[in-house]
């Protein structure tokens, strides 16, 4: 999809970045979708197990983390597991984008514009409802930033994540 006479020609690097963004978006969307399933089984369970094994491998082999990295689904945003899953998704997207571009070198330019158009459409349909939900949740008082529990208040600061501290502060501050 050309955006006028000044649109940049589809270079291999631009094609790689568009494919990278598409694969990364698909991966994080799939991970979020699997996170919504209460007890993943079938394909959702396979994705969850694959992500868990990949995360544990990166933690052990590349970062040197020796402790158990198992975590409840949905509780990984600002934890070592969350950062390792982010690295895993980036790596998978980079490899997939490289292979995808190498397989379709002859038609890469036309495909890049089509992929970019689908990526923009997908982002709109995912980001729109997400931002709407986040906005509505902030209007309903105790949903996002609930008042800290006694257990959260007695937890030493060194054991709390930066996000946990922010959430407790925002829950404690009614305004």
C-alpha positions in Angstrom: 0.0 0.0 0.0 1.7 3.2 -1.2 1.1 6.4 0.7 1.6 8.9 -2.1 4.4 9.8 -4.5 6.9 10.3 -1.6 6.5 6.8 -0.1 9.8 5.1 0.5 10.7 2.1 -1.7 10.6 -1.2 0.2 14.1 -1.9 1.2 15.2 -5.3 2.6 15.7 -3.7 6.0 12.3 -2.1 6.0 10.8 -5.4 4.9 12.6 -7.2 7.8 11.3 -4.7 10.3 7.7 -5.0 9.1 7.9 -8.7 9.3 9.6 -8.5 12.7 6.8 -6.3 14.0 4.1 -8.6 12.5 5.6 -11.7 14.1 6.2 -10.0 17.5 2.7 -8.6 17.5 1.3 -12.1 16.7 3.4 -13.7 19.5 2.4 -11.2 22.2 -1.2 -11.4 21.1 -1.1 -15.2 21.3 0.5 -15.1 24.7 -2.2 -12.7 26.0 -4.9 -14.9 24.5 -3.4 -18.0 26.2 -3.3 -16.0 29.4 -7.0 -15.6 29.3 -7.6 -19.3 29.3 -8.2 -20.5 32.9 -6.5 -24.0 32.6 -4.7 -24.1 29.2 -5.0 -27.4 27.4 -4.7 -28.4 23.7 -3.0 -25.8 21.6 -3.1 -23.2 24.4 -1.4 -25.6 26.8 1.2 -26.3 24.2 1.9 -22.6 23.7 2.1 -22.1 27.5 4.5 -25.1 28.0 6.6 -23.9 25.1 6.9 -20.4 26.5 7.7 -21.8 29.9 10.5 -24.1 28.6 11.9 -21.3 26.4 11.9 -18.8 29.2 13.6 -21.3 31.6 16.2 -22.2 28.9 17.1 -18.5 28.4 17.2 -17.9 32.1 19.5 -20.9 32.7 21.7 -20.8 29.6 22.0 -17.2 28.7 21.4 -15.3 31.9 22.6 -17.8 34.5 19.5 -17.9 36.7 19.6 -21.1 38.6 16.4 -20.8 40.7 12.9 -22.0 39.6 11.3 -19.6 37.2 7.7 -21.0 37.4 5.1 -18.3 37.9 1.3 -18.1 37.8 -0.1 -16.9 34.5 -0.7 -13.2 34.3 1.8 -12.4 37.1 4.8 -11.9 34.9 4.9 -8.3 33.8 7.6 -6.8 36.0 9.5 -9.9 37.0 12.6 -11.8 35.7 10.2 -14.2 34.0 8.5 -11.3 32.2 11.8 -9.9 31.0 13.0 -13.3 29.8 9.7 -13.9 28.0 10.2 -10.5 26.3 13.7 -11.5 25.2 12.3 -14.9 24.0 9.6 -13.1 21.9 12.2 -10.7 20.4 14.5 -13.6 19.5 11.7 -15.6 17.9 10.5 -12.6 16.0 14.0 -11.8 14.7 14.6 -15.3 13.5 11.2 -15.7 12.0 11.4 -12.3 10.2 14.8 -13.3 8.8 13.6 -16.7 7.5 10.4 -15.1 6.2 12.2 -12.5 4.2 14.8 -15.0 2.9 12.0 -17.3 1.7 10.2 -14.6 -0.3 13.0 -12.4 -1.6 11.4 -12.1 -5.1 8.1 -10.7 -3.9 9.3 -9.1 -0.7 8.4 -5.5 -1.7 4.8 -6.2 -2.6 4.4 -8.4 0.5 5.9 -5.8 2.8 3.2 -3.3 1.9 0.5 -5.8 2.4 1.9 -7.1 5.7 2.2 -3.5 6.9 -1.4 -2.8 6.0 -2.6 -5.9 7.9 -0.3 -5.1 10.8 -1.8 -1.6 11.1 -5.3 -3.0 11.0 -4.5 -5.6 13.6 -2.9 -3.1 15.9 -6.0 -0.8 15.6 -8.4 -3.7 16.6 -6.2 -4.7 19.5 -5.1 -1.3 20.8 -8.6 0.3 20.6 -10.4 -2.0 22.9 -7.4 -2.3 25.2 -7.1 1.4 25.7 -10.8 1.7 26.2 -10.8 -1.0 28.9 -7.8 0.6 30.7 -9.6 3.9 30.6 -12.9 2.6 32.0 -11.0 0.6 34.7 -9.5 3.8 36.0 -12.9 5.3 36.4 -14.2 2.5 38.6 -12.5 3.2 42.0 -11.2 -0.1 43.5 -10.6 -2.1 40.3 -7.1 -1.3 39.1 -5.5 0.3 42.2 -7.0 -1.5 45.2 -6.1 -0.4 48.7 -3.0 -2.5 49.7 -3.7 -5.6 51.8 -2.0 -6.1 55.1 0.4 -8.7 53.5 1.4 -6.1 50.9 2.0 -3.4 53.6 4.3 -5.6 55.7 6.3 -6.9 52.7 9.9 -5.4 52.9 10.6 -2.8 50.2 13.5 -4.9 48.8 11.1 -7.8 48.0 8.6 -5.6 46.1 8.9 -5.0 42.3 8.9 -1.4 41.1 5.4 -2.0 39.6 4.2 -3.5 42.9 5.4 -0.4 44.7 3.7 1.9 42.2 0.4 -0.1 42.5 0.5 0.0 46.3 1.2 3.7 46.3 -1.6 4.4 43.8 -4.0 2.2 45.8 -3.1 4.0 49.0 -3.6 7.4 47.5 -7.4 7.8 46.9 -7.0 10.9 44.6 
